[in-house]
Amino acid sequence: DIRVVLIKLGDRLHNMRTLAALPAEKQRRIARQTLEIYAPLAERLGIWQMKWELEDLAFKALEPERYHELASLVELRRDLRADYVDRAIAILKPELERAGIEAEFSGRAKHLYSIHKKMARRSSDFSEIYDVYAIRVIVENLRDCYAALGAVHSVWRPIPNQFDDYIAVPKNNLYQSLHTAVVALDGRPLEVQIRTRSMHEVAEVGIAAHWRYKDGTQPDAAYDAKLAWLRQLLEWQRDVTDASEFLEGVRLDVFQDQVYVFTPKGDVKELPAGATPLDFAYLVHTDIGHRCIGAKVNNRLVPLEYRLKSGDIIEVVTARGKHGPSRDWLNVATTRQARNKIRQWFKHQERDENVLHGRESLERELRRLARTTLESIGRDRLEEVAKQMNQGSVDDLYAAIGYGAVGPQQVVSRLGVASDDAKSLLPLSTSAAAVAPAERTGGIRVKGVPDLLTRFGRCCRPLPGDPIVGFITRGKGVTVHLAGCDASTSAREASRLIDVEWEMTPATTESYPVTIRVEGLDRTGLFSEITQVVAEQKVNILSATVQTTGQTNAEMLMTLAVGSISELARLMARLERVRGVRSVSREQHQ
């Protein structure tokens, strides 16, 4: 029931209003989570009143000095702003009355966090942001919306490329309105929003307005389609037991940039940028994902690794009868939801089948690496290793190997029975590559593999949150690559590949190098604004090069130190909003 989410948002708003009673560090932690999760969630649900208040309260807790500075500036200009809006309404109101349009007028408040973000994004001072005035016009019906728009444009000259029709094409959070900007009094720009009363209520309280008009007896297909993303999120939460993994997935899959693609029937589906046809298949239905054997994009066959673009029409090719995913798909799927469904499929296969498959895999690795057998090892020793690896029994250990949670090589290493010439192939501490945690060169632990020497591939530079794979290197431990990186898949022994996962904790503060490419219009101040945005996000620039191509194009390569893929995604999203920036991309191969 979506109303549960509304209650949780209301609870968080109450917590933020009483935040001052908590210790300072807890205030900051809750405020950061509010900005990263709850305010964007309120926005996606169209509850703008709640979004603005959550953002301003979080801003006050995180940057109190800046908050109070902006609050003082707003207060100083309040009367001047109100006077300008009143003068504009006095001119516009008679024009609408002559056209037979009944309307209500109001100024539109600018919120402190929104002002702060715009100043940082545009490298502008307060007056440039705050002195853009705005009014809202509420009319009786749809026809009057467009008639009022014509009246506005007859009074003041519209500014080119500043008109948006969210009535004909509503936002995904149900928001509808006409937006325009005109050159008004004193030559100043004036933003005008025009909508009906029902549209205004949805704009203010989002999906909460749905129950005012819904009798509760008939399902609303259009409404349910708009909230499909949230229902999928809630379904996914039930499958994920790790809270930090869930929150990281929310940041990456829900609040990062999106692409909009179509089913063959014309239904719109929303996916994170970089998603593949496999992600699309699991978004449509879990069973479609499991039975996927290929995909057509715009009526052409494409590999499952294809990166979807907005406007693509996707047709999933499925196998008849029973079919299941391949473990390789974990390197193809990019959304946490799809990857989790794939893991769940393997985990929930018949236990006996997993136990048998896992036992056979371990037996095979023991013969290959240790020239011994399970019978020679003995049940008691296997039970010891099972407990060390957080498995309840030997059969649980076999099952974990069977569905891919534990690698058989890890178990061989734990047993300590590998032959001398095989030890350098093993991923655990019996290998000559094992070192104390403080000596690790990789700077991060790999889940399920304690005390392991790790290093990161210089070719792809993975970040926490990226899908990764390990390659066992003789005498050098494990080199961690991005899943799908050419260096980890080109003509190498499959037996040396090992499943690895990030094991990050809230206290993790390490940073990792990553290179991004920013392309845009060559104009004065562009790269100053770009570096300002990077600084605002508290990201260090390790190196940067700038070059111009042609007369109007500019390109900047920056190597940054970031803490995770989500931090990088947030930075890239902000850079894309800098005026003149055409594209921001991550360089995978250096």
C-alpha positions in Angstrom: 0.0 0.0 0.0 1.6 3.2 -1.2 0.1 5.0 1.8 2.7 3.3 4.0 5.4 5.3 2.1 3.5 8.5 2.8 3.4 7.7 6.5 7.1 7.1 6.5 7.7 10.4 4.7 5.5 12.1 7.3 7.4 10.4 10.1 10.7 11.6 8.6 9.4 15.2 8.3 8.4 15.1 12.0 11.9 13.8 12.9 13.5 16.6 10.9 11.4 19.3 12.6 12.6 18.0 16.0 16.2 17.3 14.9 17.8 20.0 17.2 17.3 17.7 20.2 19.8 15.2 18.9 23.6 15.1 19.1 25.3 17.1 16.3 26.8 14.0 14.5 23.4 12.2 14.5 21.8 15.4 13.2 24.2 15.4 10.2 23.8 11.7 9.5 20.0 12.0 9.5 20.1 15.2 7.4 22.4 13.6 4.8 20.1 10.6 4.5 17.1 13.0 4.2 18.8 14.8 1.3 19.8 11.6 -0.5 16.7 9.5 0.0 13.6 11.1 1.5 13.6 14.4 -0.3 14.1 12.8 -3.7 11.5 10.2 -2.9 9.0 13.0 -2.0 9.9 14.6 -5.3 9.3 11.4 -7.3 5.9 11.2 -5.6 5.1 14.8 -6.5 4.8 15.9 -2.9 6.6 19.2 -3.4 5.5 20.8 -0.1 7.2 18.0 1.8 10.2 18.0 -0.5 10.9 21.7 0.0 10.6 21.5 3.8 12.8 18.3 4.0 15.5 19.9 1.9 15.5 23.2 3.9 15.6 21.5 7.3 18.4 19.2 6.1 20.3 22.2 4.7 19.9 24.0 8.0 21.4 21.0 9.9 24.3 20.4 7.4 25.3 24.0 6.7 23.8 26.2 9.4 25.9 29.3 8.7 25.1 29.2 5.0 21.4 28.6 5.8 21.1 31.6 8.1 23.1 33.8 5.7 20.6 33.0 2.8 17.6 33.4 5.2 18.8 36.9 6.1 19.2 37.9 2.5 15.7 36.5 1.6 14.2 38.5 4.5 15.9 41.7 3.4 14.4 41.4 -0.2 11.0 40.0 0.8 9.1 43.4 0.6 10.8 44.3 -2.7 9.9 40.9 -4.2 6.3 41.1 -3.0 5.9 44.5 -4.5 7.2 43.4 -7.9 4.8 40.3 -7.9 1.8 42.5 -6.9 2.6 44.9 -9.8 2.8 42.1 -12.3 -0.5 40.6 -11.1 -2.2 44.0 -11.3 -1.2 44.1 -15.0 -2.1 40.5 -15.9 -5.4 40.2 -14.0 -7.4 42.6 -16.1 -6.1 41.0 -19.3 -7.4 37.6 -18.2 -10.8 39.1 -17.1 -11.2 40.7 -20.5 -10.7 37.2 -22.0 -13.4 35.8 -19.7 -10.9 33.7 -17.6 -11.5 33.4 -13.8 -8.2 33.0 -12.1 -6.4 33.1 -8.8 -2.9 34.6 -8.6 0.0 34.2 -6.1 3.7 34.7 -5.9 5.8 31.5 -5.9 8.3 31.2 -3.1 11.9 30.3 -3.6 13.2 27.9 -1.1 16.6 28.2 0.6 18.1 24.9 -0.4 16.9 25.4 -4.0 18.6 28.9 -4.1 21.8 27.4 -2.6 21.9 24.6 -5.3 21.3 27.0 -8.1 24.0 29.4 -6.9 26.5 26.5 -6.7 25.4 25.0 -10.0 25.6 28.3 -12.0 28.3 30.0 -10.0 25.9 32.9 -9.6 25.5 35.3 -6.8 22.3 35.6 -4.7 20.7 38.4 -6.7 21.0 36.6 -10.0 19.0 33.7 -8.6 16.6 35.3 -6.2 15.7 38.3 -8.5 14.1 36.0 -11.0 10.5 36.5 -10.1 7.7 34.0 -10.4 3.9 33.9 -10.2 1.3 31.1 -10.3 -2.0 31.3 -12.1 -4.8 28.9 -11.1 -7.7 28.7 -13.5 -11.0 26.7 -13.7 -10.4 24.2 -16.6 -8.0 22.9 -19.2 -9.1 25.2 -21.9 -8.5 28.3 -19.7 -4.9 27.1 -19.1 -4.0 27.6 -22.8 -6.1 30.7 -23.1 -4.3 32.2 -20.1 -1.0 31.3 -21.7 -2.0 33.3 -24.8 -2.9 36.3 -22.6 0.4 36.2 -20.8 2.3 36.2 -24.1 0.2 39.0 -25.4 1.2 41.2 -22.4 4.9 40.3 -22.2 7.4 39.0 -24.7 8.1 35.3 -24.2 11.8 34.2 -23.7 12.8 31.7 -26.4 13.2 28.0 -25.3 11.6 28.7 -21.9 8.2 27.1 -22.5 7.3 23.6 -21.2 3.9 21.9 -21.6 3.6 19.4 -18.7 -0.1 19.2 -19.2 0.2 17.4 -22.6 3.2 15.5 -21.3 2.9 15.1 -17.5 6.0 14.3 -15.4 6.4 10.8 -14.0 5.2 12.1 -10.6 1.8 13.1 -12.0 2.7 16.8 -12.1 0.9 18.9 -14.7 1.3 22.6 -15.5 2.2 25.1 -18.2 5.6 26.8 -17.7 6.7 29.9 -19.5 9.1 32.8 -18.9 8.6 36.3 -20.2 10.4 39.7 -20.1 8.2 41.7 -17.8 8.4 44.9 -15.7 11.6 46.8 -15.7 13.0 44.3 -18.3 13.2 41.6 -15.7 12.5 37.9 -16.4 9.2 36.6 -14.9 8.4 32.9 -14.6 4.7 32.0 -14.9 3.1 28.7 -14.1 -0.5 28.0 -15.2 -2.6 25.1 -14.0 -6.1 24.1 -12.9 -7.1 23.6 -9.2 -7.0 19.9 -9.4 -3.5 20.1 -11.1 -2.4 22.4 -8.3 -3.5 20.0 -5.6 -1.5 17.2 -7.3 1.4 19.6 -7.7 1.4 20.4 -4.0 0.7 17.0 -2.4 1.4 14.6 -5.3 -0.1 11.1 -5.1 -1.8 12.0 -1.7 -4.3 13.9 -3.8 -5.3 10.6 -5.5 -7.5 9.5 -2.7 -9.6 12.7 -2.7 -11.0 11.8 -6.1 -10.8 8.0 -6.1 -13.8 6.1 -4.7 -11.8 3.0 -3.8 -13.8 0.6 -5.9 -12.2 0.8 -9.4 -8.5 0.4 -10.1 -6.8 3.4 -11.8 -4.5 1.9 -14.5 -2.9 5.2 -15.4 -2.2 6.0 -11.8 -0.8 2.5 -11.1 1.5 2.8 -14.1 3.0 6.0 -12.9 3.9 4.3 -9.6 5.2 1.1 -11.1 8.8 2.2 -10.2 7.8 2.5 -6.5 6.0 -0.8 -6.3 9.1 -2.5 -7.8 11.2 -0.8 -5.2 9.1 -2.1 -2.4 9.1 -5.6 -3.9 12.9 -5.5 -4.1 13.1 -4.3 -0.5 11.4 -7.5 0.6 14.1 -9.6 -1.2 17.1 -7.6 0.1 18.1 -8.1 3.8 21.1 -5.9 3.8 19.9 -2.3 4.5 23.0 -0.6 3.2 22.8 -2.5 -0.1 19.2 -1.5 -0.4 19.9 2.2 0.2 22.8 2.2 -2.2 20.5 0.6 -4.8 17.9 3.3 -4.2 20.4 6.0 -4.8 21.7 4.3 -8.0 18.6 2.8 -9.5 15.9 5.3 -8.5 17.4 8.7 -8.1 20.1 8.8 -10.8 19.6 9.8 -14.4 16.9 7.8 -16.2 16.2 6.6 -19.7 12.7 6.1 -21.0 12.2 3.2 -23.4 9.1 1.5 -24.9 7.6 -1.9 -25.0 6.3 -3.1 -28.5 2.8 -2.1 -27.3 4.0 1.5 -26.7 4.1 1.4 -22.9 6.8 3.5 -21.4 9.4 1.9 -19.0 11.8 3.9 -16.9 15.3 2.6 -16.2 18.6 4.0 -14.8 21.0 5.4 -17.4 23.3 2.6 -18.6 20.7 -0.2 -18.2 20.7 -3.2 -20.6 17.9 -5.2 -22.3 18.4 -7.7 -19.4 17.5 -5.0 -16.9 14.5 -4.2 -19.0 13.4 -7.9 -19.1 13.5 -8.1 -15.3 11.6 -4.8 -15.0 8.8 -6.1 -17.2 8.5 -9.4 -15.2 10.8 -11.6 -13.2 9.8 -14.6 -15.3 10.5 -12.7 -18.6 13.9 -12.0 -17.2 14.6 -15.6 -16.3 13.5 -16.8 -19.7 15.3 -14.1 -21.7 17.5 -15.5 -24.5 18.0 -12.3 -26.5 16.5 -8.9 -27.3 15.5 -6.7 -30.3 16.0 -3.0 -30.0 14.2 -0.9 -32.7 13.6 -4.2 -34.5 17.3 -5.2 -34.6 18.9 -8.0 -32.6 21.3 -6.6 -30.1 23.5 -8.3 -27.4 22.3 -8.4 -23.9 25.1 -6.0 -23.0 23.7 -3.2 -25.2 23.2 0.1 -23.4 19.6 1.3 -23.8 18.9 4.9 -24.9 15.7 7.0 -24.4 13.3 6.2 -27.2 14.4 2.7 -27.8 11.7 0.1 -28.5 12.6 -3.2 -26.8 11.3 -6.6 -27.5 12.5 -9.4 -25.3 13.1 -12.8 -26.9 12.2 -15.6 -24.5 12.7 -19.3 -24.4 9.7 -21.6 -24.4 9.1 -23.7 -21.3 11.3 -23.7 -18.2 14.4 -21.7 -18.4 16.8 -20.0 -16.0 19.4 -17.3 -15.9 23.1 -17.7 -16.4 25.6 -16.8 -13.7 27.3 -14.6 -16.4 24.2 -12.4 -16.3 25.4 -10.9 -13.0 28.1 -9.2 -15.1 25.5 -8.0 -17.7 22.7 -6.7 -15.5 23.3 -3.2 -14.1 20.3 -2.6 -11.8 20.3 -3.9 -8.3 16.8 -5.2 -8.8 17.8 -7.4 -11.8 21.0 -8.7 -10.1 19.1 -9.5 -7.0 16.4 -11.5 -9.0 19.2 -13.5 -10.7 20.9 -14.3 -7.3 17.5 -15.2 -5.8 16.8 -17.6 -8.7 20.0 -19.5 -8.0 19.5 -19.4 -4.2 15.9 -20.7 -4.4 16.6 -23.6 -6.8 16.0 -27.0 -5.3 18.3 -27.3 -2.3 19.2 -30.9 -3.2 20.3 -29.7 -6.6 22.4 -26.9 -5.2 24.0 -29.3 -2.6 24.8 -31.8 -5.3 26.2 -29.2 -7.7 28.2 -27.6 -4.9 29.6 -30.9 -3.7 30.7 -31.8 -7.2 32.3 -28.4 -7.8 34.3 -28.7 -4.5 35.3 -32.2 -5.3 36.6 -31.2 -8.7 38.6 -28.3 -7.3 40.1 -30.4 -4.5 41.3 -33.0 -7.1 42.7 -30.2 -9.4 44.4 -28.0 -6.8 45.1 -30.4 -3.9 45.1 -33.9 -5.5 42.8 -35.0 -2.7 39.1 -35.8 -2.2 36.3 -34.9 0.2 36.5 -38.4 1.7 40.1 -37.8 2.6 39.3 -34.4 4.1 36.7 -35.8 6.4 33.4 -34.4 7.7 34.7 -32.9 10.9 37.2 -30.6 9.0 34.5 -29.6 6.5 32.2 -28.6 9.4 34.9 -26.4 10.9 35.4 -24.6 7.6 31.6 -24.3 7.1 31.3 -22.5 10.5 34.3 -20.2 9.6 32.5 -19.2 6.4 29.2 -18.5 8.3 27.4 -21.6 7.0 25.3 -23.6 9.3 26.4 -27.0 8.1 28.4 -28.8 5.5 25.3 -29.1 3.3 24.7 -25.4 3.7 28.3 -24.8 2.5 27.7 -27.1 -0.5 24.4 -25.3 -1.3 26.2 -21.9 -1.1 28.8 -23.1 -3.6 25.9 -24.4 -5.8 24.1 -21.1 -6.1 27.3 -19.0 -6.4 27.5 -17.3 -3.0 30.8 -19.1 -2.2 33.6 -20.1 -4.6 34.9 -23.6 -4.4 38.5 -22.2 -4.5 37.8 -20.2 -1.4 36.9 -23.5 0.4 40.0 -25.2 -0.8 42.1 -22.4 0.5 40.3 -22.4 3.9 41.1 -26.2 4.1 44.8 -25.5 3.6 45.4 -28.6 1.5 46.5 -27.1 -1.8 49.6 -28.4 -3.4 52.6 -26.0 -3.5 52.3 -25.3 -7.3 48.6 -24.5 -6.9 48.8 -22.2 -3.9 49.4 -19.1 -6.1 46.0 -19.8 -7.8 44.1 -19.6 -4.5 42.1 -16.6 -3.2 42.7 -17.1 0.5 45.3 -16.7 3.3 47.2 -20.0 2.6 48.4 -18.4 -0.6 51.7 -16.7 -0.7 49.8 -13.6 -1.6 48.1 -13.3 1.8 49.0 -10.3 3.9 47.9 -8.5 7.0 44.9 -6.2 6.4 47.0 -3.1 7.0 49.3 -4.1 4.1 46.6 -4.4 1.4 47.3 -2.4 -1.7 43.7 -2.4 -2.9 42.4 -0.4 0.1 39.2 -2.4 0.4 38.1 -5.8 1.7 36.5 -8.2 -0.7 33.4 -9.8 0.9 34.0 -13.4 2.1 37.8 -13.2 1.5 39.6 -12.0 4.7 43.2 -10.9 4.7 43.6 -11.0 1.0 46.1 -8.9 -1.0 44.0 -7.1 -3.6 44.7 -4.4 -6.1 42.6 -2.6 -8.7 43.0 -2.9 -12.4 44.5 0.4 -13.8 42.7 -0.3 -17.1 39.2 0.3 -15.7 39.4 1.7 -12.1 36.4 0.2 -10.4 34.5 2.1 -7.7 32.6 0.8 -4.7 29.1 0.0 -6.1 30.4 -1.1 -9.6 29.9 -4.7 -10.6 33.3 -6.3 -10.2 35.2 -9.5 -10.9 38.5 -10.8 -9.5 41.4 -12.3 -11.4 43.9 -14.4 -9.4 47.4 -13.4 -10.4 50.4 -15.6 -9.4 52.2 -14.0 -6.5 50.1 -10.8 -6.6 46.8 -11.8 -5.1 43.6 -10.8 -6.8 43.3 -8.0 -9.3 39.8 -6.4 -9.2 38.3 -5.4 -12.5 35.0 -4.0 -13.7 32.7 -6.8 -14.7 33.0 -7.0 -18.5 36.4 -5.2 -18.6 38.4 -6.4 -21.7 41.5 -7.1 -19.5 39.6 -9.5 -17.2 37.9 -11.5 -20.0 40.5 -11.6 -22.8 42.0 -15.0 -23.4 42.5 -15.8 -19.7 42.1 -19.0 -17.7 38.5 -19.2 -16.5 39.6 -21.0 -13.4 41.4 -17.9 -12.3 38.3 -15.8 -12.2 36.7 -15.4 -8.8 33.5 -13.8 -7.6 34.2 -10.8 -5.5 31.9 -8.2 -3.9 32.4 -4.8 -2.2 32.3 -4.9 1.6 31.8 -1.3 2.6 30.8 0.0 6.0 29.3 3.3 7.0 32.7 4.3 8.5 34.5 3.7 5.1 36.2 7.0 4.1 38.6 5.8 1.3 38.5 7.4 -2.1 39.3 5.9 -5.5 40.6 7.5 -8.7 38.2 7.8 -11.6 38.4 9.8 -14.9 35.5 11.6 -16.4 35.2 13.4 -19.8 33.1 16.6 -19.9 32.3 18.0 -23.4 30.5 21.3 -24.0 30.3 24.6 -25.7 33.5 26.6 -25.5 32.6 29.7 -23.6 34.2 32.0 -21.1 33.9 30.7 -17.5 32.8 27.2 -18.5 35.6 25.3 -16.8 35.6 27.6 -13.8 31.9 26.6 -13.3 32.7 22.9 -13.7 35.5 23.0 -11.1 33.3 25.0 -8.8 30.6 22.3 -9.0 33.2 19.6 -8.2 34.4 21.6 -5.2 30.8 22.1 -4.0 30.5 18.3 -4.0 33.6 18.1 -1.8 35.4 16.0 -4.5 39.2 16.4 -5.0 40.6 16.9 -8.5 43.7 14.8 -8.9 44.5 16.0 -12.5 42.8 17.8 -15.3 43.5 18.6 -19.0 41.5 21.0 -21.2 41.5 21.2 -25.0 39.3 22.9 -27.6 38.2 21.2 -30.8 37.0 23.4 -33.6 35.8 26.9 -32.9 33.0 26.1 -30.5 33.7 22.8 -28.8 35.7 22.2 -25.6 36.6 19.0 -23.8 37.9 18.4 -20.2 39.4 15.2 -18.8 39.4 15.1 -15.0 40.8 12.5 -12.7 38.9 12.7 -9.4 39.0 11.0 -6.0 35.6 9.7 -5.1 34.2 7.3 -2.5 31.6 5.3 -4.5 29.7 5.0 -7.7 26.7 6.8 -6.2 29.0 9.8 -5.3 30.2 9.9 -8.9 26.7 9.6 -10.3 25.5 12.6 -8.2 28.5 14.7 -9.3 27.9 13.8 -13.0 24.3 14.6 -12.7 25.1 18.1 -11.4 27.8 18.7 -14.0 25.3 17.9 -16.8 23.2 20.8 -15.5 26.0 23.4 -16.0 25.1 25.8 -18.8 26.9 24.8 -22.0 27.8 21.2 -21.0 26.6 18.7 -23.6 27.7 15.5 -22.1 29.5 14.0 -19.1 30.9 10.4 -19.3 33.0 8.1 -17.3 36.2 6.9 -19.0 36.5 3.2 -18.4 39.9 2.5 -19.9 42.9 4.7 -19.1 
